[in-house]
Amino acid sequence: MRHALRMLACGASLLMAVTAAVAQSAAWPSKPLTLVVPFPAGGTSDVMGRLVATELEKALGQPIKVENIGGGGGVKGTLEALKRPADGYTLIQSGIGQNAVAHALDANVGYDSSRDFIHLTQVHEGANVLVVKPDSPYQSVKELVAAAKTGPGVTYGYTPAASGHMAMELMIQMQRTCFAIGKGENLCTGGKFKGVSFSGGKPLLDAALKGGVDAIFINVDAAHRLIKDGKLKALAVSSKGRSNLLPDVPTMSEAGYLGFEAVSWSGISVAKGTPPAVVARLETELAKVMASAPVKKYMEPNGFTIPAQGSSVYSIYVSKETDRWTRLVRIAGIKL
C-alpha cells in the first residue's frame, strides 16, 4: 500500500511539473527578450542582429533588446549569454568567429558549439574580397602570389579569427599546393607572406587605403563602395559565385584556387535546455522573419545571401565549419 501511495505521489508531482512547463511555454514570451551580439556595435554582426531583432519582436509581440558584449573574437559575449537561464528570453548570435574559429584557436574555449547550444537558424552568408591599393604593383591574384615568391614577400592585414583572416590563411595554404591554371602554369611552391594584426575592420581598411599592408581580405559590404569609388582595387571574392555588388570581380576559384570558399556567417541560437515548445516557436518565427520583405530588401542589395533556414540544416553547417577551420588553423600553426 505504501509503495502504491508513493508511486501515486510521484506521478502527481511529475504531472504538475509537466503541466507547469507546458503552461510556461504557452505563455512565452511574457516579457522582453535580449539578443546577445558578442561584438561591438556598428559591424556586420551587429547589423545582422539588429535587423533580425527588429522583425522578430513584431512577430513575438515583445521588445528585443540587442546587447553588445564584445571581446575575445566573440567568445566573451557568448560565455556571458550561456550563464543566463535557458528559458528562451536570451537569444545568442552565433557565427564563424565564436562558434567555429574559436574552437580551432582554443580547445578549452569554455563551451562546445555542438553540445551547449540549440542552433535555430542561419541568418546570413557574406563574401570577403581581396583588395589592394589602386596603384599597387599587384593587379591580380597571380601577381600578388608571384611577389610573395620573390624579394621581401607580401604583407597582409587581418583581424584575428575573422572570416577575412581565415580567407587569407586558406589562400596561403592552397597556393602551397600546386593548382594548374593553364598552359603549364600553376600556383604553388609557397611564398613569403607576413601578417599584420589589426583590432577591427576600420583600422584594417585604413591600413589598406594608406598602403600600410599590401593586401587584405575584407567583407564585401564594408569595401564595395570604396572599390566603386576607385579607392581600392578588388582582385577576387572569396565566395563560390561572384558577388552581385562586384559582378566584374572574379572569384578565387576563377583566379586559380579551385574550390576556394571562405565566407562570413551568423545565425541565431539559444542555450541547451531551452523548452522545446519555445524552440519550436522561435524556429518558426525566425523562418518567417528571414523570408520577410524588410530583411530581403536589406540583405540582397548589400551583398548578403540568405541561407537555407531551420535548426537541423544550421546545426550541421556549424559542425562542418568548426571541423573545417580547425584543420586549417592547425595546418597553418595560427596562434593568437
Phi, psi and omega in degrees: 000315178300320180297318180295318179295321179297317179295320179296319179295318179296318180297320179295319180296318180296318180297319179296319180295316180295317179299318180295319180295317180296318180296319180296317180294321181295327181277349183287138356269138180250003179206170180300153178253166175232134171252114178276116173257112188278038178216159180297160178294149172104340181273181181301317180300317180296317179299315179298316181298315182291324178299312180293316182300319181300317181280325182292323181293333175294319182289324184272342180075019178222146177295149174236114178275128175270119182248114179273120177232089184275166176127141175066031180064031180098352184287318183302310181293323179295316177299318180297317181296323182289344177283344185275160182304140179273069185241005179090355180270350174244111174265148184236125174282119176261164181180177187301319183291305187278339184243003176225295184296325181303320180290330178291326183273336184211109181294341181246048186295339177114355177202162178245119186289346176268323188260335187263002182230159161246110182277117188277311178190154175276144182259314184209161162229143180215136181285155167259160177229136178275119185233155174223173173292149180303328181265015178298146175289352182254099184259009176204165177299319180301318180290324179296314180294321179299322180294330179288341182269352182225160176062212185285350181094194185238138174260141177226148178259155179201155169259120187309131175074357179286164180297327177295325176298313180294325178298317180294317179296324177295318178299316181297316180292319183291327181283351174274353173248118190302132173234123180292137178236016174107146175054039176081357180272152175208166177252111183192195175069014175077197182167170180261106177241128180242120181271144177235121185276141176230154188283343182188180184296321183295307178296331177295313178297319179301320180295320179293320181293325183268356180081021178291335173224162182284325186203157173213155163260131181217154179304137181302320182296334180276337189246345191296327179290322177295325178292314181293332177277359178081015181270342175223153178251124179271129179261322181190157174254157189266001181272169179294320179248166179293153179279138177293341176279335182226063187297340181269358181266127182291160171280165176297328176298315179294334180275002175120352182257080188300130179082005183296132172202127177208098186242157172278152177204156176211167178201185178241132181224169172225167179288147174303140182103351176298134183308136182305322180295323178291318178301314181298319179295315180297317180298317180296313183291324179294324177298320178293320179300314183291340178264000184285156181299316180299321180291313179298321181298326179276314191295304188297314179293343180259013172085013180262148175256137174268113184285176173301141187261158175122153183294316184298309183294323181289321179299318177296319180298314180300316181298316180294319179294321178299313180297317184297309184284335174297317178298315182296314182299320180291319179295317183282343181069034183288130176231139177246000000 
